[in-house]
Amino acid sequence: MKVIVGLGNPGPEYVKTRHNVGWWVVDHLADVWRFDGWKHDGKARVVSGTVHGTRVRLVKPQTYMNLSGEVLRPYTRRPFFAMANDLLVAVDEVALPVGRYRFREKGSAGGHNGLKSVEQQIGTQEYGRLRIGVGPPEGYERRVSLSDYVLSTMGKGDTESVLELLPELTEAVECWMKEGMKTTMNRYAGKVVDDSA
């Protein structure tokens, strides 16, 4: 089974914030794949189904961002679940401008508290992640703290830019499920701008 976790914060006040674009991804996947019936499972809402013969579970943690990794605790005990191959975490990335994304197969949390929590729970940095750009345009002078910035509502133009990525991201996620992360990173590299973050 493949597990795709979208990081975000619960509550209507967070729905349209930059920090919740991971939820936007899993909600879109659920719609496209016609997965119905989100249900509570421990500290998460989940929905499951089959995509091209592969069992898939979509997960939205109901903890706040800093505790997101807690929802993965049950999967660490599954004998045939391999974090490096079977887990994909969709997350906002301020180091990438809006309209860009990057797939990674391993690496540091890059200062993201949600990813720090994931790593703490699963005990490794080797797991798939999809980083979705929410950063400001070049030359933007940030007048608010980083935490306030990611918790602010995205403007209409930025929201549309992220939503326009979702069909391509769906294709890329399906590639990851069928062919693995290395192939996905090579095939869907058009939006990569810098591999250092």
N, C-alpha and C positions, 0 to 999 in steps of 0.2 A: 504494500500500500504506500502511496505517495501522500505526504502531508504538506499542505501549503498554508502557512500562517501569515496573516496580514496583521501587522502591528498598528495599534491605534489606541485611543482612549474611549471608554464608554460614556454615553450621555449625549443628548441632543446638542449641547453647546459645543461639542467637539467635532461633529459630523463633517463640517466643511473646512476644517483646519488643515494646515500643511502636515501636521503630525499624523493625520489619519488616512493618508493616501494608500497605505498598505491595506486598509479596509476597503477602499474603493476598488482595489484590484481583485480581492477575493469576492466581493459582491458582484463584480462584473463577470468573473469566472462562473459563479453560481448561476447567473442569468443565462450566459451563453451555453453552458452545459446542461441547463434545465434541471439543476439540483434544487429540490424543494424541501421545505420543512426545517429551517434552522432550529436547533434545539439546544437547551442548556446541557453541558457536559462538564461537571466540575466547575472550574473557573473560566470556562469558555463557552462560546456559542459555536456549534459545529453543524456541518451538513456534509453528507457523503453521497457518492455515486460512482459511476464507471465512465471513463473516457477512453475510447479506442481500446477497450479490453483491460484497462488498468484501473484498479480501485483507487479512488482519490478521496481525501478528507480535507475540507476547507475549515480553517480555524480562525476565530476572532476572539482573542483574549478579552475577558471582562474585568481583569485587573487593570490598574493603570499602567502606563508604559513601563515604569521602572520595575515592575514585577511580571512583565509579559512572559518570561521564560518559565514561570511556574506551570503553565498549561502543558509544557512538554515533558514534565516529570513522568507521566505514565508511559510515554513512548521510549524513555531510556531503559525501561524494563522489558520491552518487547524483544524476544530473542532474534527475530529475523528483520528487525528494523535497523537500517544503517543510516545514521545521521548524514554521512557524506553523500549518500546517493538518494535518500528518500525524503529529505527535508528541504523545503524551500521557504525562506522568510522574505516577505515583501515589506519594504520599509522606506520611509522618507529619507532623503539625503540632501543636506544643505550645501555640500561641497559640489553638487552638480546643479547647473541651472535648470529652470523649469523647461520641460520638453526633452530632456535627456534622461537616459537610464543606463544602468550597468549591471550585468550579471557577474557574480563572483562565486568561486567554489570554496574559497577559504579567505581568511584574513582577520584583521583586528576589528573591533567594534567601531573604531573611528570616532570615539566619543559619544556614540549613540547609546543612551541608557537602556533602550529596549533590547538592543543587540548584546549589551553587557549582561543583561539578565538571562538572555538565551544561552550565552556561553557559560555562564555560571551554572545553569541547570544541567546542560548536556555535557559539560566538561571538555569541550573541544571548540576550536575555531574552524574546523573543517565541516562546513555545511553550506548548502547553497543559499545565496541571498540575491534578491532583486532590489537594487537601490534605485529609487525614483527621484529624479531631481525636483527639489522645491526651493533651491537657492535663489538669491536675488540676482538680477542682471549684473554684468560687469560694470564696475564703477559706482554701484549703489553704495551709498553711505548708510550703514546700519545705525539707526538711532535707538534701537531697542535691544534688550538682551536676546541671546540666542533662544532661550526658552520661551520668551514672549513671542519671538518671531515665529517659531514653529507652531505655537498654539494660537496664532492669529488666523483669521479666516482668509482663504485665498481669494484674490480678486477674480472677476469674471474671465478675463483673458487668460490668466494662469490656470484657472480651473479647466477651461476649454482645452488648453495645451496638454494637460495631463489626461483628460478624457480622450483626446485624439490618439494618445499612445495605446489605449487599452486593447484595441483589436490586434495590434502588432505584438503586444505583450502576451495576449492569449496564445497566439501562434508560437511565440518563444517558449512559453510554459509547456505547451504540448510537445515541443521539440525536446525540452529538458526531460519530460517524462519518458519519451521514447528513446532518445539517443544520448542522454547524459549532459552534464554541464559543459564539458570541454567543447562539444559540438555546438551547443547553444551559444556559448561565448564567441565562437568563431563566426557563426552564421548571423548572429544578431549583435554585431559590433558596430553597426552604423551610427548608433547614438552615443558611443563611448567617446569621451573627450579627454580623460586623463585617468590612468590606471593607478595612480599613487594613493588615492584616498581609500 
